[in-house]
Amino acid sequence: MARVALIGGFGDLVVKLRGSLIRDLRAAGHEVVVCVPAPSDEARPGVEAGLRELGARLVEAPLDRTGTNPIAELGARSFYGAFMDRERPDAVLAYNPKPVFYAVPAARRAGVKRITAMVTGLGYAFTSRELKARMLAVLAMRLYRKALAATDTVVFQNSDDQELFTRLGLLAVVKRVERIPGSGVDLSRFPAVPLDAAPARIEFLFVGRLLRDKGVADFVEAARALRALRTDDDRFGFTVAGFVDSNPSSIAAADLDHWVQSGAVRSLGRLEDVRPALAACSVFVLPSYREGMPMAVLEAMATGRAVVAGDVAGCRDAVTDGENGFLVPPGAPAALAVAMEQFLEDPTLAVRMGRASRERAERQFDSRAVNARMIQAMGL
């Protein structure tokens, strides 16, 4: 039995994103300690209960995943050194940028036997065109180069990110590189929910953190365009589920209020269980600007839903254009509206593409197979 430390940058979603991996690690007889920033007040009860049920121990890290205060960053680095000395893990899996930057070198210094870094997407620093983001991207590349050299294995969730890191020379001294499709999806927890053969109404659903980089504003603009174009047709609707985030790309709460009050979309707020919303929708929409491997898309595919997604890293690995959905250019709400309108012109398209999504989820993204590959990549 090994003591395994899973070290991430977002406490709220640790059970959702890593729960099945924790379950399979525990089933294999390993002890699991989860080290993440403190969950929000809203998410804490579910996170604590979920980890307790999985048999994992929670350690809260003083990490601000979007902060740039030098003193706070030094404090985070010191924390991970103390964590390694105290917990003495046999294996470490670090994911999200800052845990990779800080926890991986700390694990190497502490003599941890098996160190794995997982690149789960590149985020704001690489997707935004703002000067601040470009400066952060330069710093991030330096930190990645140093941290990845200290790993035993680097795991990528999509081919685009792996190719980018290769092109930038960040993998030149890495011992081993694997590509594993995200966290997979629990097909038993997300069973197929078939649509009617000829749907009388098409419901479009966006689920995710309410970030502009996730394309939520583009979704709303496309919804407005379709409502304006089809004023004599009320057989469709648009729903947003998610929460305002501390990420620099986040919308303001006032933006969401305005969208709802104007009638562009309805909001379900923050969902602890997304399955009822997926079952109620016809088409899932995530016009993101970049992803690692979007869990929300995989859950929608498992449910048997067609997907309209950004033609970007991560989404391209999950959605085949014209087969189980459509890929659209990021930041192009007009193109998004055109893709969504195809389901209004032919509602049976949602049925056919939804079936293809479920088949693809079963074939490529079953969490049991994905977790087996991850555990092997971690050397366990």
C-alpha positions in Angstrom: 0.0 0.0 0.0 1.3 3.5 -0.9 0.4 6.9 0.6 -0.7 9.0 -2.3 -1.0 12.8 -2.3 -3.3 14.4 -4.8 -2.5 18.1 -4.9 -4.7 20.5 -6.8 -5.6 24.2 -7.1 -9.3 24.3 -6.6 -11.0 22.8 -3.5 -14.6 23.2 -4.7 -14.3 20.7 -7.5 -12.0 18.1 -6.1 -14.7 15.4 -5.5 -16.3 16.1 -8.9 -13.0 16.0 -10.8 -11.0 13.5 -8.8 -13.6 11.5 -6.9 -13.5 8.4 -9.2 -9.7 8.4 -9.2 -9.7 8.5 -5.4 -12.2 5.7 -5.3 -10.1 3.5 -7.5 -6.9 4.3 -5.6 -8.6 3.3 -2.4 -10.0 0.2 -4.0 -6.4 -0.8 -4.9 -5.5 -0.4 -1.2 -3.7 2.9 -1.2 -4.1 5.7 1.4 -5.1 9.0 -0.2 -4.5 12.5 1.2 -6.0 15.4 -0.8 -4.3 18.8 -0.6 -6.3 21.6 -2.1 -7.2 25.2 -1.1 -10.1 25.6 1.3 -13.4 25.0 -0.4 -15.9 27.8 -0.5 -18.6 28.0 2.2 -21.2 26.8 -0.4 -19.1 23.8 -1.5 -17.5 22.8 1.8 -20.3 20.4 3.1 -20.3 18.5 -0.2 -16.5 18.3 -0.5 -16.0 17.2 3.1 -18.8 14.6 2.9 -17.6 13.3 -0.4 -14.0 12.9 0.7 -15.1 11.2 3.9 -17.3 8.8 1.9 -14.3 8.0 -0.4 -12.1 7.4 2.6 -9.6 10.3 1.8 -8.2 12.8 4.1 -8.3 16.6 3.4 -5.5 19.0 4.0 -6.2 22.6 3.1 -3.5 24.6 1.4 -3.0 28.3 1.7 -2.9 28.8 -2.0 -4.5 31.6 -4.0 -4.8 30.1 -7.5 -5.2 33.4 -9.2 -3.1 35.6 -6.8 0.2 37.2 -7.6 1.3 38.6 -4.2 5.0 37.6 -3.9 4.8 37.1 -0.1 1.7 34.8 -0.5 3.5 32.8 -3.2 6.5 32.3 -1.0 4.2 31.2 1.7 2.6 28.6 -0.6 6.0 27.2 -1.6 7.0 26.9 2.1 3.7 25.1 2.8 4.3 22.4 0.2 7.8 21.8 1.6 6.4 21.3 5.1 3.5 19.2 3.7 6.0 16.7 2.1 8.1 16.5 5.2 5.0 15.9 7.4 3.0 13.6 5.2 5.9 11.7 3.6 3.9 10.5 0.6 5.1 7.6 -1.6 3.5 9.1 -4.7 2.4 12.6 -5.6 0.0 13.7 -8.4 0.0 17.5 -8.8 -2.4 19.2 -11.2 -3.4 22.8 -12.0 -0.5 25.2 -12.6 0.5 26.4 -9.1 0.5 23.0 -7.5 2.7 21.8 -10.4 5.0 24.8 -10.0 5.4 24.5 -6.2 4.5 21.0 -5.0 6.5 19.1 -7.6 9.9 20.7 -6.7 9.0 20.3 -3.1 8.3 16.6 -3.6 11.6 16.1 -5.4 13.5 17.8 -2.6 11.7 15.6 -0.1 12.7 12.5 -1.9 9.2 11.3 -3.0 9.7 8.2 -5.1 7.0 8.7 -7.7 6.1 12.3 -8.9 3.5 12.9 -11.6 2.4 16.3 -13.0 -0.9 16.5 -14.9 -1.4 19.5 -17.3 -5.2 20.0 -17.1 -5.3 23.1 -19.4 -3.5 26.3 -19.8 -6.1 28.8 -18.6 -6.1 32.6 -18.4 -2.4 33.2 -18.9 -2.5 31.4 -22.3 -6.0 32.2 -23.6 -6.2 36.0 -22.8 -4.6 38.6 -25.0 -4.3 41.1 -22.2 -0.7 42.3 -21.4 -1.0 40.9 -17.8 -1.8 37.5 -19.3 1.1 37.6 -21.7 3.5 38.4 -18.9 2.1 35.6 -16.8 2.5 33.2 -19.7 6.2 34.0 -19.9 6.6 33.3 -16.1 4.4 30.2 -16.3 6.7 28.7 -19.0 9.7 29.2 -16.9 8.0 27.6 -13.9 6.8 24.7 -16.0 10.2 24.1 -17.4 11.7 23.8 -13.9 8.9 21.8 -12.3 8.4 19.3 -15.1 12.1 18.5 -15.1 11.6 17.2 -11.5 8.8 14.8 -12.4 8.9 11.1 -13.2 5.9 11.4 -15.5 4.0 14.2 -17.1 0.4 13.6 -18.2 -1.4 15.7 -20.8 -5.2 15.6 -21.2 -5.2 16.6 -24.9 -2.9 16.5 -27.9 -2.8 20.3 -28.4 -1.3 21.0 -25.0 1.3 18.3 -25.5 2.3 19.6 -28.9 2.6 23.2 -27.5 4.8 22.1 -24.6 7.0 20.1 -27.0 7.3 23.1 -29.4 8.3 25.3 -26.5 10.9 22.9 -25.3 9.3 22.3 -22.0 9.6 18.5 -22.3 13.2 18.2 -23.3 14.4 16.7 -20.1 11.1 15.1 -19.0 11.6 11.3 -18.3 8.2 10.1 -19.4 5.1 11.7 -21.1 1.6 10.2 -21.3 -1.6 11.4 -22.8 -4.7 10.4 -20.9 -8.2 11.8 -21.8 -8.9 13.9 -18.7 -10.6 12.3 -15.7 -13.0 10.3 -17.8 -16.6 10.1 -16.8 -18.5 7.7 -14.5 -20.9 6.1 -16.9 -22.9 4.5 -14.2 -23.4 7.8 -12.4 -24.2 9.5 -15.7 -26.4 7.0 -17.6 -27.9 7.8 -21.0 -31.2 9.7 -20.9 -32.6 9.3 -24.4 -34.5 12.2 -26.0 -37.9 11.8 -27.7 -37.5 10.6 -31.3 -38.9 14.0 -32.5 -38.3 16.6 -29.8 -41.0 19.2 -29.7 -38.7 21.7 -28.0 -34.9 22.2 -28.0 -33.3 23.4 -24.8 -29.7 24.6 -24.9 -27.6 24.4 -21.7 -24.4 25.9 -20.7 -22.7 24.6 -17.5 -19.4 25.8 -16.1 -17.7 28.6 -14.2 -19.0 31.9 -15.5 -15.8 32.9 -17.2 -15.6 34.8 -20.5 -12.9 32.3 -21.5 -15.5 29.6 -21.1 -17.6 31.4 -23.7 -20.6 32.2 -21.5 -21.0 35.7 -22.9 -20.8 34.3 -26.4 -23.6 31.8 -25.5 -25.8 34.7 -24.3 -25.1 36.8 -27.4 -26.0 33.8 -29.6 -29.2 33.2 -27.6 -30.2 36.8 -28.2 -29.5 36.6 -31.9 -31.6 33.4 -32.3 -34.5 35.0 -30.3 -34.3 38.0 -32.6 -34.2 35.9 -35.8 -37.0 33.5 -34.8 -39.6 35.8 -33.1 -42.4 33.6 -34.3 -40.9 30.4 -32.7 -40.9 29.8 -29.0 -40.0 26.1 -29.1 -36.5 26.6 -27.7 -34.8 28.0 -24.6 -31.4 28.8 -23.2 -30.2 28.0 -19.7 -27.0 28.9 -17.8 -25.7 26.9 -14.8 -22.6 28.0 -12.9 -21.1 30.5 -10.5 -19.1 33.7 -10.6 -15.4 32.9 -10.1 -12.3 34.8 -8.8 -10.6 34.2 -12.1 -9.7 37.4 -13.9 -11.8 36.3 -16.8 -15.0 36.0 -14.7 -18.1 37.9 -15.5 -19.6 40.1 -12.9 -22.6 39.0 -10.9 -24.4 42.1 -12.4 -23.8 40.7 -15.9 -25.7 37.5 -15.0 -28.5 39.4 -13.4 -28.9 41.6 -16.5 -28.9 38.6 -18.8 -31.7 36.9 -16.8 -33.7 40.0 -16.4 -33.6 40.8 -20.1 -35.0 37.4 -20.9 -31.9 36.2 -22.8 -31.3 33.2 -20.6 -32.5 31.6 -17.4 -30.1 30.8 -14.6 -30.0 27.7 -12.4 -27.2 29.1 -10.3 -24.6 26.8 -8.8 -25.5 23.1 -9.1 -24.2 20.4 -6.7 -25.7 17.8 -9.0 -25.8 18.6 -12.7 -27.6 15.4 -13.8 -31.1 16.7 -13.7 -30.1 19.8 -15.8 -28.4 17.5 -18.4 -31.4 15.2 -18.5 -33.7 18.2 -19.1 -31.6 19.7 -21.9 -31.5 18.8 -25.6 -28.1 20.2 -26.6 -25.1 21.0 -24.4 -23.1 24.2 -25.3 -19.5 25.1 -24.2 -18.0 27.6 -26.6 -14.8 27.7 -24.5 -11.5 29.4 -25.6 -9.4 26.5 -24.3 -9.7 23.4 -22.2 -7.7 20.5 -20.8 -10.4 17.9 -21.1 -13.8 19.4 -20.2 -15.5 17.3 -17.6 -18.8 19.1 -18.3 -18.7 18.0 -22.0 -17.9 14.4 -21.0 -20.8 14.3 -18.6 -23.1 15.7 -21.3 -21.9 13.1 -23.8 -22.4 10.3 -21.2 -26.0 11.6 -20.8 -26.5 11.3 -24.5 -26.4 14.9 -25.6 -25.1 16.6 -28.7 -22.4 19.1 -27.9 -21.6 22.5 -29.5 -18.1 23.5 -28.3 -15.2 25.7 -29.1 -12.9 24.5 -31.8 -10.0 24.5 -29.3 -7.7 22.3 -27.4 -9.5 19.7 -25.3 -12.9 20.2 -26.9 -11.5 18.9 -30.2 -10.5 15.6 -28.4 -14.1 15.1 -27.2 -16.2 16.4 -30.1 -16.0 15.3 -33.7 -17.5 18.1 -35.8 -20.7 16.8 -37.6 -20.7 13.5 -35.7 -21.6 14.1 -32.0 -21.9 17.9 -32.3 -20.4 21.0 -33.8 -17.1 22.8 -33.3 -17.2 26.6 -33.7 -14.4 29.2 -33.6 -13.9 30.6 -30.1 -15.1 34.2 -29.6 -17.5 34.0 -32.5 -21.1 34.2 -31.2 -22.5 34.5 -34.8 -20.9 31.2 -35.8 -22.2 29.7 -32.5 -25.7 30.9 -33.3 -25.5 29.3 -36.8 -24.5 26.0 -35.3 -27.2 26.1 -32.6 -29.8 27.0 -35.2 -29.2 23.7 -37.0 -30.9 21.9 -34.1 -33.9 24.2 -34.5 -34.1 23.5 -38.2 -33.9 19.7 -37.6 -34.6 18.7 -34.0 -33.9 15.0 -34.8 -30.2 16.1 -35.2 -30.1 16.3 -31.4 -31.2 12.7 -31.1 -28.7 11.3 -33.6 -25.8 13.3 -32.3 -26.8 12.5 -28.7 -26.6 8.8 -29.4 -23.1 9.3 -31.0 -22.0 11.2 -27.9 -23.0 8.3 -25.6 -21.3 5.8 -27.8 -18.1 7.9 -27.9 -18.2 8.3 -24.1 -18.4 4.5 -23.7 -15.6 3.9 -26.1 -13.1 6.5 -25.0 -13.9 8.1 -21.7 -15.1 5.5 -19.3 -13.5 6.6 -16.0 -12.7 3.0 -15.0 -10.3 2.6 -18.0 -9.0 6.2 -17.7 -8.2 5.8 -14.0 -6.4 2.5 -14.6 -4.2 4.3 -17.1 -3.6 7.1 -14.6 -2.7 4.8 -11.8 -0.3 3.0 -14.0 1.2 6.3 -15.1 1.7 7.2 -11.4 3.8 4.0 -11.0 1.3 2.4 -8.6 
